C-alpha cells in the first residue's frame, strides 16, 4: 500500500474521533457545509443552469430555486452563529424543507427539459439525493441524529484503523546492505542479500 493509505487512515481516524467526541459540533459543521453548498448551488443555477434551455417557465423555476438556495444558504451560515442552540435545530428543518421544495422545482425543470437534447440524469440524481437527505433530516430527531453520528464516528475510526493496519502489515521490508569480505582479494563488497 502507498503512503497515502496511511495518511487517509490517520485522517479518517481523527475525523471519527471528532464525530465520537463532539457529535453536536459535527451537526453544526454539516449545517454550515450544507449552507455553503446551497449558496454556491444557487449562484451556479443563476449564472449557468438558467441559460440551458430557452423556455421561460424553465428559466423562472430555476431562478426561483436559485434565489431560494442563496437565501437558505446565507441563513444556514449566519443565523445559527448568531442565535446559537435553538437555531441549529430549526435550521436542520429549514434545510430539509428547502431540499424538498428545491427537488420539486428541479423535477419540474427536468420535465421541461424532456424535449431538449440535454442529459437529465445528473438532475434526476441530484433531486433523488436531495429528497433522501431531506427525509433523513425530518425523520431522525436531533438526539437520534447525535447517536447516529457517534456510530458513524466509530465506523470511520474502524475504517481508518484498518487502513493503518493494512499499511503497516503490507509495507515492504527494508533490506540493509551488508558488507562481505572477498576471501581471495581482501576487498569489501556490498550485497543486498
N, C-alpha and C positions, 0 to 999 in steps of 0.2 A: 504494500500500500504506500501511497505517496504521503509526503508530509502534510499536504492539505487535508488529508483524512484526519490526522492528529489535530490540526487546527480546527476543523469542523467539529470534531468530537469535543474539544475543550469549549468552543463557543456554545454548542448545544447543551453541554452540562451546566455551564454558567447560566444560560437562559432558563434552563429547567429549575435551577436553584432559585433564581429570581421569581419564577412563577410559583414555586412552592412556598417561599418565604413571604412574598408580597403579592398575593393574588389581586388585591384591590388596586395596587399600583399598575398591574398588568391590564386590568379592565380599563383604567384611566388611559393607559397608553393606547389601547385598542380604540377607545373613543376618539382620542386625538388623531390617531392614524386614519381612522375612518373619516374624520372631518377633513383632514388634508386630502384624502382620496376624493371625497365628494367635491371639494373646491376645485381641484385640478381637473376632475372629470367634467364639471360644469364649464370650466374655461375651454376645455377641448371641444365640448359639444357646441358651444357658441362660436368658436373660431373655425372648426373644421367639419364636424358632423352635420351641422345645419346646411352646409353647402353641397352635401352629397346628392340631393335629389331636388329638382326644381318645384315640386308640389308644395303649395303654400300651407296646406294642412300639416304636412310632414314638418315643414320648417317651423311652424308655430308650436307643434308638440315638442320638438327638440329645443326650441327657445324656452318654453316653459320649464322643461326638465332641466335645462342648463342653469337657468336662473334659480330654480329651486335647489339644485345641487350646490351652487355657490352660497346661498343663504344658509342652508343647513350645515355646510362645511364650516362657515365662519362661526355659526352658533356653537357647533361642536368644539371648535378651538377656543373660543373666548368665554362663553357662559360658564362652563364648569370651572375654569380657572378663577373666575370672578366670584361665583356663589357657592362653591365647594360641594359638600357631600350630596345634598339632595339633587343637585343638577346632574350628577353623574347618572343617577337612576332615570331621571326624566330624559336626559339626552339619549340614553340607550333606546327608549321607546320612540323618541323623535326620529332617531336614525332608522329604526325598524319601519316606522310609518313612511319615512322618505324612501326607503328601499322598495316598499310595496307600491307606493304611488309611482315612483320612478320606473319600476318594472312594468306597471300598467301602461304608462306613456311609451316606454320602449317597445312593448308588444304592439301597441297601436302604430307606432312608427314602422315597425317591421312589416305590418300589414300593408302599409303604404308603399313599401319597397318591393312588394311582390311583383309588380310589373317592370321593375328595373333589372338591370343585369348585375347589380351589386350582390356580393356574397353576404347572406344574412346569418350565417352560422355563428359568427362572433357575437352578434347582437342577441341571438337566442340564448347562447351560453351565458352572457352577462345577465340577462333577465332571470334565468333559472337560478344562477348563483345568488343573485340579489334576493330572490324570493326565499331561498333556503336560509340564508343568513338572517333575514328579517324574521322568519318563523322561529329560528333558534333564539333570537333576541327577545321575542314576545313570549314564547312558551316557557323558557327556562328563567325562573326568578333569580334575582341577584345572589341569594345565598347558595342556591344550587350551582349557579354560574361560578361562584368562588370555589366551590368544591370541585367542579369540572376543571377549572384552571389548575388547581393543585394536582389533580390526577394527571392532567396534561403535562404538568411540570415533572412529575415522577416518570412519565413515559419518555419525555425528552431527555431527562437525566440518564435513563437506561440506554437510550439510543446513543447519546454522547459517550457514555461509558463503553458501549460495545465498539464504537469507532476507535476509541483509545486502546481498548483491549486488543482488537484485531491489528491495530497498527503495531503495538508492542510485540504481539505474537508473531506477526509476519514480516517484521523488519529483517533485512539481510544481516547476516553475521559479518562483522568486520574482521578481516584477516590481517594480522600484523605480519609484515615481512620479517623473516628470521635470517640470521647470518649463519652461513655454513662455511666451514674451513675446507678448502680443497687439500686433500692429503698429499697430493703429488707436488703441486706448485707452491702451496702455502698461502695462496690468495684467498681473500674473503669474497664470498659471493652472496648476493641477496636472493632469497627464494620466497615465494608466496605459498608454500605448502602448509 
